Structures are given as structure tokens and as C-alpha cells.
Amino acid sequence: MENITNSQEGTMTKAIESQTSKLPSDTFLIAAIASMGVSLTLKCLGRKHLALFVGQWAAPFLLFGVYNKIVKTQGHDQIDKPKN
């Protein structure tokens, strides 16, 4: 296993951050609101269990949005930028 210090992140973490930082933060907010809307629609159609399942997606989407915002402000790209 790779020894990781505060100033050094693993290659997997850098790969994930480089992909997630490309997405706008609004994407996750829209996904959370959409999952609540789909859940409400399913509930109105009588699909109670599926509505609960889809409705539970909102919290993870919001957490992904928070992670995305942290990556953009505090991620490796802030530390590893080449100095000019």
C-alpha cells in the first residue's frame, strides 16, 4: 500500500477529483431536486416502495455536490499546480 502524507494524494484520488471537478456544482442540486420530483410522481402513481427508493437518492446527490465543491476549492489541483 502506498504511503500517503498530507501533501501527497494517491493516484486514484487524483483521477476521481480530476473527473468530478469537471462537473458544475449545480448538476448535483438539479439531480437531487429531480429525484424528489420523480419520487413524488411515483408516490402519486401508487408505487410506494419505488418512490421511497428514488427519494432516498436526494441526500447522496447533495453530498456529491458538497464533495465536488470541496474538490474545486481544496482538492489536489490547488496543491499540485505548477508554479510559474
C-alpha positions in Angstrom: 0.0 0.0 0.0 1.2 3.5 -0.9 2.3 5.8 1.9 0.3 9.0 1.7 1.2 12.2 3.5 -0.8 15.4 3.8 0.9 16.9 0.8 0.6 13.8 -1.4 -2.5 12.1 -2.5 -3.0 8.7 -4.2 -3.3 8.4 -7.9 -6.8 7.0 -7.6 -7.9 10.1 -5.6 -6.4 12.4 -8.2 -8.2 10.6 -11.0 -11.5 10.9 -9.2 -11.0 14.5 -8.4 -9.9 15.4 -12.0 -13.2 13.9 -13.3 -15.6 15.3 -10.6 -14.1 18.8 -10.8 -15.3 19.0 -14.4 -18.9 18.9 -13.4 -20.7 22.1 -12.4 -21.9 22.0 -8.8 -25.5 22.8 -9.9 -25.6 19.3 -11.6 -25.9 17.6 -8.2 -28.5 20.1 -6.9 -30.6 19.5 -10.0 -30.2 15.7 -9.7 -31.4 15.9 -6.0 -34.4 18.0 -6.9 -35.2 15.7 -9.9 -35.1 12.6 -7.7 -37.5 14.2 -5.3 -39.8 15.1 -8.2 -39.7 11.6 -9.6 -40.3 10.2 -6.1 -43.4 12.4 -5.7 -44.7 11.3 -9.1 -44.1 7.6 -8.3 -45.9 8.1 -4.9 -48.9 9.7 -6.7 -48.9 6.7 -9.1 -49.2 4.3 -6.2 -45.6 3.0 -6.5 -44.8 3.5 -2.8 -41.7 1.3 -2.5 -40.1 2.6 -5.7 -40.9 6.2 -4.6 -39.1 5.7 -1.3 -36.1 4.2 -3.1 -35.8 7.0 -5.6 -36.5 9.6 -2.9 -33.5 8.4 -1.0 -31.2 9.4 -3.8 -31.5 13.1 -2.9 -29.2 13.0 0.1 -26.3 11.3 -1.8 -26.6 13.7 -4.7 -26.3 16.6 -2.3 -23.3 15.0 -0.6 -21.7 14.5 -4.0 -22.3 18.2 -4.6 -20.5 19.1 -1.4 -17.6 16.8 -2.3 -17.5 18.4 -5.7 -17.3 21.9 -4.2 -14.5 20.8 -1.8 -12.5 19.3 -4.6 -12.8 22.5 -6.6 -11.6 24.7 -3.7 -9.3 22.4 -1.6 -8.5 19.5 -3.9 -5.2 18.4 -5.3 -5.4 20.8 -8.2 -4.9 23.6 -5.7 -1.8 22.0 -4.3 -0.2 20.4 -7.4 -0.5 23.5 -9.7 2.8 24.2 -11.4 4.5 27.4 -10.1 5.1 30.0 -12.8 
